Each structure stands twice: as structure tokens, then as C-alpha cells.
Amino acid sequence: MIAVPKYPEGANLLRDKVVVVTAAAGTGIGSAVAKRALEEGASVVLSDWHERRLAEKAAELGELGPVHAIRCDVTDEGQVQALFDGAAARFGRIDVVVNNAGLGGSKSLVDMTDEEWFRVLDVTLTGTFRATRAALRRFIAQGGGGAVVNNASVIGWRAQGEQAHYAAAKAGVMALTRSAAVDVAEHGIRVNAVAPSLAMHPFLAKVTTDELLDELTAREVSGRAAEPWEVANVMVFLASDYASYLTGEVLSVSSQHA
């Protein structure tokens, strides 16, 4: 197994930028992105549907830099609009939006209900659409520029049992990313995505069987899952000016066998 590398120090990649992160409470990729953004010099707006966890995370990260928390359920268009209005009101503008909100679950397609299908797509795909649309409108109104980074998944490319709804949603996020990038390129706005394979955190361990986690880990040539901050590092890169020529791209954050 390849050892986890040393946690990198910040290098001001997002200095003076305002970053909005959805699904940023808890211990997963969203909170890791928020932390890395603060360490890279950004002001951060955290959002999540879970009010208590959101408040706790805001208090924790507030020690690193300017943090503002706004509760948001991405399935509610009014709440999405309130998130972006509130972020702009608090910091004067928005420069980066990281769409991390997503919902999974394991269910064979033959047993899946319409409600289970639509719920996963509403959060994971349509929620990303709502937030991306709001971000692009805000960026254009500000005079152009800005970056959107969406969280997809290698499952959007690779088959896995009992994941039809989640795979379809994440494949949709990839297609949305590519098309949105073309729509707003003339405004100097970039839209990209990451596709992680396996990033380990307590919530994932709680909702996934040990057998499946062992199987997924065995597919990684590194012999381990990614740390959430390792995925966050790639998202920060895509959000930064170091990725100024990248748009419409989906970067796999994976050490999986081909």
C-alpha cells in the first residue's frame, strides 16, 4: 500500500477569491474543499441542508479564515437562489462555486422505485444544474470570469452493481459540465469537474458494507482509498488561475486499474 502523503501547506492559490461550497458540512469532500480553500487564501461560504452540522463546521473552519454559513437544500430552487444572494451580499461577489451535493444508495434496478430514482437524480444531477445555473448567472452579472467545479464520480464511466440511479446522475453531471462550459466560454467562465473513485470518510464507512469497501479498495493500485483532501486539492487546482486554460474537462481523481 502506498502511504498517505504529507498534508500540503497552502500556497495562496485562491487568494482574495470568494468560494461557495455546497454540502460542506460533515467530514467528506465538501468540508475538505472548504478547508483547503481557506488555507489557500479564500473567503468561504458553506452550505448544507443539515443546520446543526453546518453550524458546527462553520465554527470549526472559522478559525482558518472568513467563513459564512447558509443553509441550503439544492432540491429547492428558492433556497439555491437565497444561497447565492446571501453569499454575494456577505462578501460582495462570488468567484468560485464547488458543487459537491449528491445522494447515493444501493438498489438493484429491478427493485428500484420511481421515487428512489428521482430522489437521487434531483439531488445529484438537478441540484448541480440549479447551483451551476445560479453561479453562471451571477458570474455574467458581475462582468464575467469565475469558475465552477462539479463533483462527479468514476461511476459515471464505469459500471457498478446497484448504482444505476447514481451512475446516471453522475454521468449527467459530466455532460452538464461539458455543455455548460461551451455556453459560457465567451464570458471567460470555466466549468470543470472531478471524478473521484474512492475517498474514505466516516459517513461513507457508515453507509457502505465492509465487503464493498474492500472490493473498491482492491481496485486501487495505490492499495488505499483517497483522503478527502486529496480530492479537494484537485478541485482547488481547477478553481485556481493555474487551471486558466481548462474548461469542459472531467479529471479523474483515481488510482484504479484501467
N, C-alpha and C positions, 0 to 999 in steps of 0.2 A: 504494500500500500504506500502510495506517495503521501508524505506528511503534509499537513496543513501549513501553508507558508505563514510567515510573519505578517501580522496585520499592518498594512501600509499607512504611513503618515499622510496627511493631507498636503496638497500642493497648490491650493487656490485655483483649482480648475473651474470652479463655479463662483469665483469672487464677484460679489455685488449682484448676483442673479437672484431672482425670486423663483422658488421651485415649489410647485404644488404636487403632492403625492397622495394618491387615493389608496385606501386600505392600508394605512400606515401604522395602525396600532398593532399590538401583539409582538411576536418575535420572528416574523417571517421576512420576506424580501422587501416589503414595503417599508417597514421600520428600519431595515438595514440601509435602504436607499436614502431615507430621511437623515439618518445619522451621517452617512458618507457625504451627503450634500452640505450639511452643516460643517463638517470637517474640511470641506473644500471651499468654504467661504460664503455659502449661500444663506439667504433667509428662507425659511421653510414653512409652508402651510401644510399641516397634517389634516387628513380627513379619514373618516372611517364611520361605519354605521353604529358601532358599539361605543356608546358615550363614555362609559366608565374607563374602558381600556384606552380610549383616545385621550382622556384627561390625564391618565397615568403616564402615557407615553410622552405627551407634551411636557409634563412636569420633568420627566427624566431627561429629555433631549434639550430642554430649555437651558440647561447648564452649559451647552455647547455653543449656543448662538441664538439668534432671533427665531422664535417659533410661535406660530399661531394655529390654533386648532379649530376646525369647523366640522361639525357632524354632517355626514352626507351618505345617503343611500343612493347608489348610482342607478337604481331602477326607477328613481323618481326624478323626472325632468326638473321640477321646481327646486328640488334640493341641489341638483347639479348646478343650476343657474345661481343659486344662493352661494354655493361654494366659490364660484369664480368671481361673483360680485364682491363677496366678502374678502377674498384674497387680494383683489385689486384695491379695495377700499383700505385694507390694512397696510399694504406695502407700496401702493401707488401704481404698480404694474405687475405683470406676470411674464417670466422669461422661459420657464420650463414646466412642462406637465408630464408627470410619470403616472401612467395608467396601470395600476397594479391590481385593482379589484377583480376578483374572479371567484367562481364557485365550482367545485368539483363534485365527486361522488362516484361510487362504483355500482353499476347496474347493467346487466345484460340487456342488449337492445330488445330482445324478445319479451322481456318483462317490464321494460321502461314505459311509464305513463306519459301522456302528453304534458301533464303538469311538471313532471321531473325534467323532461326535455326542455320545455320553455323556461323553467326557472334558471337552469344553468346557462342557457343562451341569453336570457335577459340580463343577468349579472355580468357574465364574462364577455360576451360579444356586444350586445346592445348597450350595456353600461359603458364599455370602452368607446363605442360610437358616440354616445351622448357627451362624454367628457372630452373626447377629441374634437367634436364639433364646437363645443363651447370654447375650447382652447384656441382653435383656429380663428374663430370669430373675434376673440379677444386680441390675438396677435395682429390680425389685419387692422382692427380698430386702433391699435397702438402705433401703426405705421409699418408693420412688417417685422420680420425676424422672429426668432423663438424656435423652440424645439419641443416635440412630443416624443416620448419614449414609451412604447407599449410593452406589456409583459405577455408574451405568447408562451409557447411550450413546444418541445420537440415532438410531443404527441400530435401536434398539428401536421407533422410529416410522417411519423412512424406509428404503426398500428400497435394498440394495446387493448386487451380484452376489457370489457365492461366500461369503456370510456368513450362511447360513440358521441354522447352529448358534449362532453368536454373537448374531445378531439375536433369535433365540428366547430365548436366555438373558437378554439384557439387557431384553427386553420382560417377561420373567418377573420380573426384579429390580424393575421398575417396579410390577408388580401386587403383588408381595410387599410392597413398601414401603407401598402404599396400604392393603392389608388389615391389615398389622401395626400400622399407626398407629391403626386403629379398635380393634383388640384391646386395646391398652394405654393408650388415651387417658385412661381413668378413673384411671390411676396417675400422670398428669402426665408421661408419657414421650412424646417426639416422635420420629417416624421419617420421614425425608425422603430424597430422592435428588437427585443431579445427573445431567444427561445431556450430557456434552461432545460436541462434534463432532470437532474435530481438535486435539490437544495434542501438539506436537512434542517428542521427546526422542530420545537416541541409540538406545535399544532399538527404538523404533518405526521409525526410519530403517533399522535393520539388517534388520528382518523384512518391510519393505514396499518394493515397487518404486518407483523414482523416478517412473514414469508414473502410478501410482495416487496418490502423494503430490501430484503436480502437479494431477491431476484434483480431488482433495479440496480442495486449497488454492484452486483456481479457484472453488469453490462458496462460499467465504467472502467476504462483501462487504468485509471488512477487508483482503483480499488477502494474508493470512498465517494461519498456524496460531496457536493459543493457546500461550502459555508454560504449562508445568505449574503454575506458581504462580498463574496467573490462574484456573485451575480450583480450585486449593486455596483461594483466597480465598473463593470461593462456599461451599465445604464448611465452612470456618471460620465463616462467617456463619451457616449452618444449624445448626452446633453450638453457637453462642453464644446468649446470652439476647436478643440483638437479633432473633432469629427465634422468639420465645416463642409466637407465635400460629400458626406454620406447622407443620403436620403432615400427612402423607399426600401431600405435594407432590413433584413431579419438576420441577426447574428446569433448563431447557436452558441450557448454557454454550456459546453458539454465536453466530457472526455469519453463518450461512448464509442464502442466498436462500430465500425461502418456497417 
